[in-house]
Amino acid sequence: MVRPVEANSPKVGGNREQRVRVPAEAADVLVRLEALEARAEPGARLLPSLDDDGLLHVGDAWRALSVLEEKLARALLADFGHAVPASTLLRALERDHAQTVRQPISRLRHRIGPLGLRIDFVPPRSYSMNFAAREDDAP
C-alpha cells in the first residue's frame, strides 16, 4: 500500500506507518526517526548474542567466555528465556564435562552476571537464561 507524503510538513502523529520519499530532506528524516524512537518500547533490551570468538554481547557490553562456557551459552541462547533440559546442556558439553552441568552453570552465572543476565534452575531438570531484574523493573 502506498501512502501519500505530506509535501510541506514533516509533522508526525499517531501510530501511522512512516514513509519518506527519496530524496528526503534531513529535517524530515530526523523528525520521523524521533517519532519512531518515541514509539519504541521504553526500557526495551537487546537480546544477547554470542560471536564466533566466544564473546557474549548484550548491547555494547561483552564478556569473554571459556570454551566450556561458550558451549553452554550457545545452548541456552538458542532458546533464550525458556527452559533448556539438562540433558541438552550435557550433550552441548560433549565429552568435556559428561557427568553434571551444575558446576559449569555456576561458573557461567558468575561470568554473565555483570551483563545483566541470569541463569535459573527450572524444576525438575532444566535451566533458563534470562535478563536479571533491574531496579527500574520493580513495581
N, C-alpha and C positions, 0 to 999 in steps of 0.2 A: 504494500500500500504506500503510495506517495502522498506526502502531506505538504501543503504549500508552506513556504518560509516567509514570515513577515518581512517585507522589504526594508522598512525603516527602523525597526525596533528589535534589539537583542533581548528584550524582556522575556523572562521565562517564568511560568507559573504552573501550578498544579502538578500532576503526575503524568503529564503527557510525554510521549516519546520525543526525544530531542534529536533534531537533524540540523546539519549545517550544509549549506550549499557551497560547493567548491568553485572558485576560490573564495575563501571566507576571510572576513576581516578579523584581526587578532582580538578585538574587543568582543565580537560576537562569540568566538570560540571560548574565551575566558569566562564570559557570563554563563555559557552553557556548562562548562566544566565545574564552575562554582555551584550551579544548581544540582548537578549530579553528585558532587561531594556532600552537599547539604542533605540530599535524599538518602545517601548511603547510611546503612545501619550504624548508629553510634556504638563505638566500642567493638566493632567487628574485628575479628582476629584472622590473620593469615594462617592457613594450615601449615603445619611443619613439613619440611621436605628433607630428604637425605640425598646428598650428591654422591658422585662416583668416588670421591676422595674420602668418604666416611665422615663428612661434616654434616651435622644435623642443624638445619636452619629454621628459625622462627622469626619472620620479618628480617630485620637487619642483624639480629643476634645469631650466634652459632656456637656449637661445641664440637670438638673433635672426639670421635668415638673409637674405641678399640675394635678390632676385627670381630670379636665376640659380641660386643655391644651393638655393632652395626647390624649383625645378622638378626638379633632380637628386635632392634628398632625397625628394620625393614618389614618384619612380620607384623609388628604392632601397627605401623603406619599404613600397611595395606588395608587395614580395617579400623582406621582411627576412630576412637570414640565408642567402639563396640568390643564385646568380649572375644578374645582370641584364646582358644583352648591351649592348655599347657602342652598337650601332645603336638600341636602345630609349632609351638615355640621350640620344643625339643627337636623336632625334625629340622627346623631352621638352623639349629646349632650343629647339626650333623654329628660328627664324632668328637667335636671339641669339648663337649660337656654333656655326656649322654644320660646322666642319672637324674639331675634335678635342674630346674630353672630358677629356684629361689635365690641362690647367691648371685648369678649374673643379673637377675632382675633387680636385686638390691643395689648392685653397683650402678646399673643403668639409671635407677631412680635418682641416685645422688648426682650423677653426671648431668641429667636433663632438668633437674630442679631449677637451676638459675635461668633456664629458658622459659619458665612459667608452665612447664609440663609436669604431669604426674603419671604414675602407673598404679592402678588399683587392682587388688585381688577381687575377682568376681567368683563367688562360690558356684559350683563345687571345685572346679579346677581350671579357671581361666584368668586372664589378665586383660586390662584395658588401658590404653594410653589416651590421655585427655588433657585439656588445659587445667592447670591448677586454679583454684578460686582466687579471684582478685579482690582487693579491698573494696573497690567500687562496685563489685557484683553483689555485695550484701544488701538485703532489703532495708 
